[in-house]
Amino acid sequence: MLQWMYTSYWPSKNNTSFFFPSKQAKKVTDTILSVADTLGSTVLSTKMTGQKKTSLKSDIITMTLQRQAPSDIGNETFTGDEGEGSVTFPRTEVLFGRNGTTLPSVDTQVSRLTCLTAPTGF
């Protein structure tokens, strides 16, 4: 998906598209993903295993995060609360191996990026 954004276009909420030169699109995308990763990690670090999902929504990014016990994630579908999409996980043993249930917790996150307007200078 990132390769698609780098070389093609960044869709916006109003169904128009902004074409970026590849290097500029990569830089913008990498910066947004870095900030999203830091934000997600910070939020997840405050959560206890088994708490309900946390959803964050802005004009640019929407994300749903959750901290779970490894035994709770196998064969489950994790769905974003704000329309980000979903992912279905395989069995716990497939994800983490035989010793996977000894992990204290597993963090899950689903995110969606949206560009409303072209950044200044493009």
Secondary structure as GFF3:
##gff-version 3
##sequence-region A 1 122
A	DSSP	alpha_helix	2	7	.	.	.	ID=ss1
A	DSSP	beta_strand	9	11	.	.	.	ID=ss2
A	DSSP	beta_strand	17	19	.	.	.	ID=ss3
A	DSSP	alpha_helix	22	45	.	.	.	ID=ss4
A	DSSP	beta_strand	54	57	.	.	.	ID=ss5
A	DSSP	beta_strand	61	68	.	.	.	ID=ss6
A	DSSP	alpha_helix	70	73	.	.	.	ID=ss7
A	DSSP	beta_strand	77	79	.	.	.	ID=ss8
A	DSSP	beta_strand	86	88	.	.	.	ID=ss9
A	DSSP	alpha_helix	92	96	.	.	.	ID=ss10
A	DSSP	three_ten_helix	100	102	.	.	.	ID=ss11
A	DSSP	beta_strand	106	113	.	.	.	ID=ss12
###
